[in-house]
Amino acid sequence: MATGTATKRAVKKSAAAKTKREPTNPRDLKRVAAILDILAKTYPGVVCALHHRNAWELTVATILSAQSTDARVNMVTPELFKRFPTPKAMAAAPLPEIEELIHSTGFFRNKAKSIKGAAQVVVDEFGGEVPRTMDEMLKLPGVARKTANVVLGSWYGIASGIVVDTHVMRLSRRLELTKETAPEKIERDLMTIIPQDHWINFSHELIHHGRQVCIARKPKCVDCTLEKLCNSSDKTWSSH
């Protein structure tokens, strides 16, 4: 009898220890919902930081933003669009002139070729209008899923995917929403746990959070509204 009681206690103790050791699933949908709720309240009405007046300008600005900052891009696009305001004008623009105007954004030669090439495709294949589907957007030189998602989401309001830039990559891994490192794999993971009606705003909110609070070199954890849901090992302050 005593042996049976001791065995039951051992089983209970083992089960309790096992339960204690099991970590919380960071991708649990309730946790994800809490993150989305906090982000929405922290950054209400958030929009794309790139200045633009139409889909074409946003396409160009997003291409220019690669390996550059939005602030830098916003400095060069006014003059660029003043000189070449439409896809037709950009397609006919001298390549050296485009390069000169966008020089400060970095990788200006490749970017100039992409912009001019994208303009030509928009004119030749889409009647001068930036297309509204992912497959068609990807036909434009210099346009990958990130740029396509920016334009489709921010201008057309079409949630075809999630923008994965450097901030989204870093913070989604930091919050344990993914373990992947490649942008397309990260996007795929995020799309499985984030409701589609949040896809557009989620990336804007996370980008703003990465710039203002969760800074790569020294995150401001004490000011972070997501701190209680974050278990990152390099936190500068922790409540748990």
MOZI-V862141 format. One record per residue. N is the residue number from 1. RES is the residue in three letters. SS is DSSP state (~ for helix, > for strand, _ for the rest). Layout:
n:N res:RES ss:SS
n:N res:RES ss:SS
This chain:
n:1 res:MET ss:_
n:2 res:ALA ss:~
n:3 res:THR ss:~
n:4 res:GLY ss:~
n:5 res:THR ss:~
n:6 res:ALA ss:~
n:7 res:THR ss:~
n:8 res:LYS ss:~
n:9 res:ARG ss:~
n:10 res:ALA ss:~
n:11 res:VAL ss:~
n:12 res:LYS ss:~
n:13 res:LYS ss:~
n:14 res:SER ss:~
n:15 res:ALA ss:~
n:16 res:ALA ss:~
n:17 res:ALA ss:~
n:18 res:LYS ss:~
n:19 res:THR ss:~
n:20 res:LYS ss:~
n:21 res:ARG ss:~
n:22 res:GLU ss:_
n:23 res:PRO ss:_
n:24 res:THR ss:_
n:25 res:ASN ss:_
n:26 res:PRO ss:_
n:27 res:ARG ss:_
n:28 res:ASP ss:_
n:29 res:LEU ss:~
n:30 res:LYS ss:~
n:31 res:ARG ss:~
n:32 res:VAL ss:~
n:33 res:ALA ss:~
n:34 res:ALA ss:~
n:35 res:ILE ss:~
n:36 res:LEU ss:~
n:37 res:ASP ss:~
n:38 res:ILE ss:~
n:39 res:LEU ss:~
n:40 res:ALA ss:~
n:41 res:LYS ss:~
n:42 res:THR ss:~
n:43 res:TYR ss:_
n:44 res:PRO ss:_
n:45 res:GLY ss:_
n:46 res:VAL ss:_
n:47 res:VAL ss:_
n:48 res:CYS ss:_
n:49 res:ALA ss:_
n:50 res:LEU ss:_
n:51 res:HIS ss:_
n:52 res:HIS ss:_
n:53 res:ARG ss:_
n:54 res:ASN ss:_
n:55 res:ALA ss:~
n:56 res:TRP ss:~
n:57 res:GLU ss:~
n:58 res:LEU ss:~
n:59 res:THR ss:~
n:60 res:VAL ss:~
n:61 res:ALA ss:~
n:62 res:THR ss:~
n:63 res:ILE ss:~
n:64 res:LEU ss:~
n:65 res:SER ss:_
n:66 res:ALA ss:_
n:67 res:GLN ss:_
n:68 res:SER ss:_
n:69 res:THR ss:_
n:70 res:ASP ss:~
n:71 res:ALA ss:~
n:72 res:ARG ss:~
n:73 res:VAL ss:~
n:74 res:ASN ss:~
n:75 res:MET ss:~
n:76 res:VAL ss:~
n:77 res:THR ss:~
n:78 res:PRO ss:~
n:79 res:GLU ss:~
n:80 res:LEU ss:~
n:81 res:PHE ss:~
n:82 res:LYS ss:~
n:83 res:ARG ss:~
n:84 res:PHE ss:_
n:85 res:PRO ss:_
n:86 res:THR ss:_
n:87 res:PRO ss:~
n:88 res:LYS ss:~
n:89 res:ALA ss:~
n:90 res:MET ss:~
n:91 res:ALA ss:~
n:92 res:ALA ss:~
n:93 res:ALA ss:_
n:94 res:PRO ss:_
n:95 res:LEU ss:~
n:96 res:PRO ss:~
n:97 res:GLU ss:~
n:98 res:ILE ss:~
n:99 res:GLU ss:~
n:100 res:GLU ss:~
n:101 res:LEU ss:~
n:102 res:ILE ss:~
n:103 res:HIS ss:~
n:104 res:SER ss:~
n:105 res:THR ss:~
n:106 res:GLY ss:_
n:107 res:PHE ss:_
n:108 res:PHE ss:~
n:109 res:ARG ss:~
n:110 res:ASN ss:~
n:111 res:LYS ss:~
n:112 res:ALA ss:~
n:113 res:LYS ss:~
n:114 res:SER ss:~
n:115 res:ILE ss:~
n:116 res:LYS ss:~
n:117 res:GLY ss:~
n:118 res:ALA ss:~
n:119 res:ALA ss:~
n:120 res:GLN ss:~
n:121 res:VAL ss:~
n:122 res:VAL ss:~
n:123 res:VAL ss:~
n:124 res:ASP ss:~
n:125 res:GLU ss:~
n:126 res:PHE ss:~
n:127 res:GLY ss:_
n:128 res:GLY ss:_
n:129 res:GLU ss:_
n:130 res:VAL ss:_
n:131 res:PRO ss:_
n:132 res:ARG ss:_
n:133 res:THR ss:_
n:134 res:MET ss:~
n:135 res:ASP ss:~
n:136 res:GLU ss:~
n:137 res:MET ss:~
n:138 res:LEU ss:_
n:139 res:LYS ss:_
n:140 res:LEU ss:_
n:141 res:PRO ss:_
n:142 res:GLY ss:_
n:143 res:VAL ss:_
n:144 res:ALA ss:_
n:145 res:ARG ss:~
n:146 res:LYS ss:~
n:147 res:THR ss:~
n:148 res:ALA ss:~
n:149 res:ASN ss:~
n:150 res:VAL ss:~
n:151 res:VAL ss:~
n:152 res:LEU ss:~
n:153 res:GLY ss:~
n:154 res:SER ss:~
n:155 res:TRP ss:_
n:156 res:TYR ss:_
n:157 res:GLY ss:_
n:158 res:ILE ss:_
n:159 res:ALA ss:_
n:160 res:SER ss:_
n:161 res:GLY ss:_
n:162 res:ILE ss:_
n:163 res:VAL ss:_
n:164 res:VAL ss:_
n:165 res:ASP ss:_
n:166 res:THR ss:~
n:167 res:HIS ss:~
n:168 res:VAL ss:~
n:169 res:MET ss:~
n:170 res:ARG ss:~
n:171 res:LEU ss:~
n:172 res:SER ss:~
n:173 res:ARG ss:~
n:174 res:ARG ss:~
n:175 res:LEU ss:_
n:176 res:GLU ss:_
n:177 res:LEU ss:_
n:178 res:THR ss:_
n:179 res:LYS ss:_
n:180 res:GLU ss:_
n:181 res:THR ss:_
n:182 res:ALA ss:_
n:183 res:PRO ss:~
n:184 res:GLU ss:~
n:185 res:LYS ss:~
n:186 res:ILE ss:~
n:187 res:GLU ss:~
n:188 res:ARG ss:~
n:189 res:ASP ss:~
n:190 res:LEU ss:~
n:191 res:MET ss:~
n:192 res:THR ss:~
n:193 res:ILE ss:~
n:194 res:ILE ss:_
n:195 res:PRO ss:_
n:196 res:GLN ss:~
n:197 res:ASP ss:~
n:198 res:HIS ss:~
n:199 res:TRP ss:~
n:200 res:ILE ss:~
n:201 res:ASN ss:~
n:202 res:PHE ss:~
n:203 res:SER ss:~
n:204 res:HIS ss:~
n:205 res:GLU ss:~
n:206 res:LEU ss:~
n:207 res:ILE ss:~
n:208 res:HIS ss:~
n:209 res:HIS ss:~
n:210 res:GLY ss:~
n:211 res:ARG ss:~
n:212 res:GLN ss:~
n:213 res:VAL ss:_
n:214 res:CYS ss:_
n:215 res:ILE ss:_
n:216 res:ALA ss:_
n:217 res:ARG ss:_
n:218 res:LYS ss:_
n:219 res:PRO ss:_
n:220 res:LYS ss:_
n:221 res:CYS ss:~
n:222 res:VAL ss:~
n:223 res:ASP ss:~
n:224 res:CYS ss:_
n:225 res:THR ss:_
n:226 res:LEU ss:_
n:227 res:GLU ss:~
n:228 res:LYS ss:~
n:229 res:LEU ss:~
n:230 res:CYS ss:_
n:231 res:ASN ss:_
n:232 res:SER ss:_
n:233 res:SER ss:_
n:234 res:ASP ss:_
n:235 res:LYS ss:_
n:236 res:THR ss:_
n:237 res:TRP ss:_
n:238 res:SER ss:_
n:239 res:SER ss:_
n:240 res:HIS ss:_
